[in-house]
Structures are given as C-alpha cells and as structure tokens.
Amino acid sequence: MANNIRIRAGVHNLTDPQVSDLRQAYGGLQAISDNRGYQFLAGLHGVPSWYCWHHQGNSRVAQRMEIFLPWHRAYLYTFEMGLRDRVADVTLPWWDWTLRSRQQSGLPTIFTDASNNPLLKFHVNLPNTNPAIVRDTGRDPGDPGDLPTQDDVDTALGRTDWTDFCSALEDIHDNVHGWVSGDMGVIGTAAYDPVFWCHHTMIDRIWWLWQVRNGNGNIPTDLLDVVLAPFNFKVRDVLNVNDLGYDYAAGQVAIPVGG
C-alpha cells in the first residue's frame, strides 16, 4: 500500500514540470462538459446541486456542522481522481496562506498568471439556473497581511475537542474565502474558482495534522455512518488519508526547481 501512496505537496514546493502537469489536468477537466468534467464537479458544492456542508448545516442530516471536514475530504478525493484521469501523476497541492516569505503577495503566481492559465479562472455556463450564470469566475483579493497566520492555525490545532477544532478551522476557512472574495466569497460559486481546491486541500491538511496529534479524537460515533452524499463514502471511510491513497509532504521544506 505504501508504494501506491500519492503525496500532496505545497504549491510553494511544486517544480515547473509539476505546475505544467497541474495546469494540463485542470485544463483537460475544464474541457469536459459531462458529469466527469469540471463544471459538474464544481456544481456539486453550490449552484446547482448544493451538497456542501458549512456552519449553517444541511437539512439532509440533522444540521451537524461537524460533517464539514469529512464531506470536503470526500469532495477533494473525487476531484483529484478527475484530475488524475487527465494526467496520471497529478495530485492536489495545498495553498499555504500562512507563508510570509518575501515572494508571497497573496495568491501564488500559478493562480494569477494570465497567459493561457486554467488555474486563473473558469468559464461557468449555467444558462438555466436562477439567476443564470454564464461568465468567467472573478476574484477581488484583499491585503496579504490579512490572511490567516501560523499562530491562527496553531491555535486551532491546540483544540483537542473535535467540535471545537471543527469550528475553529472552519472560521479560518471562511476568512480565506472572504479574503479571495469574488466568486470564492459566495458559497454558491466558490468551487468554480480554480483556487478553491488548493485552499480546501490546505484545510484538509490541517485536519490531517490534527489527526496526527489526536487520532480521531472524540468524533461523535453517530457521525461515523453518515453518508457523505453524493459520494460513495461514509464519514468513517475518509478518516484515514492513507486509505484514500494519499498523504501530505512536509510543509516548510523548500524544494529547488529541478532538484
């Protein structure tokens, strides 16, 4: 099993070939118009399907906000498999918004390069929704200094109670969505922005770090068999990332391009 584990890396550690492969995978997914494609997968989160779980809960299962992390882990897995159908070795990288290096100016450049870049935006084509959405996604990011810090993450990680941790991490998550603004600032359209997936991979990584420290903590047992619709997973199925075939690389290790 270990030999088949794919490693998710930080955006800041991707080599040029890895960035090229990631863009190729996104572009390939965005070109598919059926239920294997980017628009369908993004639409599971908000408009038009509305399966996502957030603070406000979801009427389908007892309005438990604690489902937020497991649901999005299943969602990321599904999206990553779609990317790997396009480019076999691609994995979802995480966007570490806590980095305060001189190179950071908010969004990493792989998401802002305007030259034929499928990570910059996506053209949403939903003429039959109310209201219709037929346009490119957009962003209006804030001051980089307003992004969450490592201290914010450490404070969340210090919460050993599952419910307290979930609430703290979701607050951090919300702040980044609001910071990116534009479509990312609206639940209904957030997943259409290509940066959504790397932001949520960072959130999933922080949950993984919490699990390294706490195991599965005191996750309520009545959550374990909740089905993470529309995916073929229950909560218990997504608790171990290795069972899903992936793991996370070390966070702050600088890997030189070509090295």
N, C-alpha and C positions, 0 to 999 in steps of 0.2 A: 504493500500500500504506500509506504513512504516514497518509493521511487516514482510513484504516479502523482505525488502532491505538486500542484502548481503553486508558485509563490507570487503573491501580490506585493508589488513594490511601491515605494513612494513616487509620486510624479517627479519629485526633485531628483530622483536617482535613475530615471529612465535614460537609456542611451539613445542616440539618434535613430538607430535601426528600430528600437522598441517603440519610439514615438511614431515612426513611419508605419509600423505594423498596426499600432493602435488606431491611427487615422484611417488606414485602409479598412480595418474591421468596422469602424463606425460608418465609414462611407458605404461599405457594402451593405450593412444593415439598413441604412437610411434609404437605400435604393430599392428595397423590397416593400411592396405595397400590400402583401397579405399578412396573415397572423404570425408570420415569422419575422416581420420587419420592425423597424424602429418605432414607427408611428403607433402600431398596435401595442407594443410593449410599453411605450411611454404612456399610452392612453389607459393602461390598467391602473395607474396611480391616481389620476384625477379624471379630467374630461377625456373620454365619455363614460368610463366604466366605474370610477370612484371606489376602488377597492382599498385604498390606502388607510392606514391606521395612524392617528395622531392624538394629541391631547384630548380632542373633543370626543374621541371614541368612535365607535361604529355600531350601528343598531343591529348588525348581524350577529354579534356575540357579546352581549352583556356590557357593552361600553367599557371595556377594560383597556386602559391606555398602556398597560404592561405588554401588550401584544406588538407595540411599535417596533421594537428591535427584532424579534423573530420574523415578523412579516417582511420587513425590509431586507433581512438576510436572505430569505427565500426569493425575494424580488431580484436582488443583485445576482444571485446564483443563476436565475433564469436568463437575465440579461447577459451575463458573462458567457453562458453557453451559446447564446445567439451570436455574440462576437466571435467565439471560437469556431462556430460553423463557417465564418467568413475567413478567419486567419487562425490556424490551428493552435499556435503557441501563445496567443494573446491572453493576458489576464487583466482584470480591472485594477488600475493603480489607485492609490489614495492621494487626495489633495490635502496636504498637511498645512492648514491655515494658521497653525501656531508658529511656524517658522518666521524668524525675524532677521533673516540674513539681508545683506545689502542688495542681493539680487531680487528680493521679494518686493513687488509693487502691487500686491493684491492678488489678482488672478494670475496663475502661472501662464507664461507666454504660449504654452501649447494650446491654451484655450482662447488666446486673443489674436494670434497670427491671422491676418486677413487674407492670406494667399491660399485659396483653394483648400480650406481647412474645415472638415466636417465636425471638428470639436468647437468651432466658433459659434455655430448656430444650426438650427434645423427649420426647414420649411414645413409648418403644420398645415395639413389640408383636411379640414373638418367642416365642409360646407353645410352639413346637415345638423350640426349642433345648434343650441340656442343659448347665446348668440353663435353665429358661425365663426370659426377661426380658420382663416386662410391667410397666413403671413409667416414671416420669419420670426423666430424667437429673438428676444432682446434682453439686455441687461443694463443696469444702472448702478454699478458697484460703488460702495462708499469708501471712506478713508481706510487704508490698510491697517492703521493703528487701532481701528475699531473691531478687527477680527478677534475671535477668542484666543486667549493666551494659553501657554502650557500650564500656568497656575490654575486657570479655569478647568482644564482637563484633569489636573491632579486633584483638585477639589472634588470633582465628580467621581473620580476613581477611588477616592477615600471613603465614599459612602458604601458601606458593606451591605446595607439592606437593598434588596432588589428593586422595590418600588421607589425608594429614594434615589437610587442610582439612575433608574429609567427616567425619572422626572428631571433630574439634573442634566443628564445627557441630552434629553430632548430639548431642554431650554437652550443649550449650546447649539444644537442642530437648527433650531428655529432662528437663532441670531444670525447664522451664516446665510440661511435662505433670505432673510431680510436684508443682509448686507449686500448680497449679489443683486437683489431687487429685480425689477422687470418681471419676466415670467417665473424666475426662481422664487420670487416673493409671493406667488399665488399658488396654493395647493393644486388647483385645477390644471395648471400649465407647467408646473415646476419640472416634471420629468421629461418634458420635451427639450429643455436646455441640456446640451451635452455635458455640462459641468456637474449636473445633478448626480450622476452616477459615481463620480470620483469623490464628491462631497459625502455621499452616503457610504462609500467604501471606507472613508475616514471614520465615520460614526461606527460602522461595523467593527473596524479595527480597535477602537476604544473599548467597545463591548468585549472583544476578544482579550484585550489587556486586562480588563476587569475579571474575566473568567480565569485567566492565568493565576490571578491572585486569590479568587474566591470560589473557583469552581462554578457551579450553577447556583451557588448561594441559596437564598430562600425563595426561589421562584415558586409561586403557588402551584401545588400539584394539580389543581383544577384547570390550569392553563395548558398542561402538557399535551393533552389530546385535542386541543382546539385546532381545527383545520385552518390553515393559512390560505384561504381562498383568494384567487382562483388556482393556486398552485397545489401540486400533489404532495404537500408536506403538512405534518402536524408540528406543533411547537417543539416537541421532543426530538423531531428529526433534524432540526437545524441547530441544536445546542453545541455540537462538536464540529468545528470548521473542517477538521480533517476528514470527517465522514462525508463532507460535501466536496472533498478533493482539493482543498486549498489550505494555505497557511499564510502568515504575514512575515515579511522580511523585517530586519531591524530598522528602527525608524530614522536614526540620525546619521547613518553611515553614508558618507559621500563616495559615490562610485564614479570615477572619471570616465568620460565618454571614450569608448574604445578600449577601456581597461577591463 
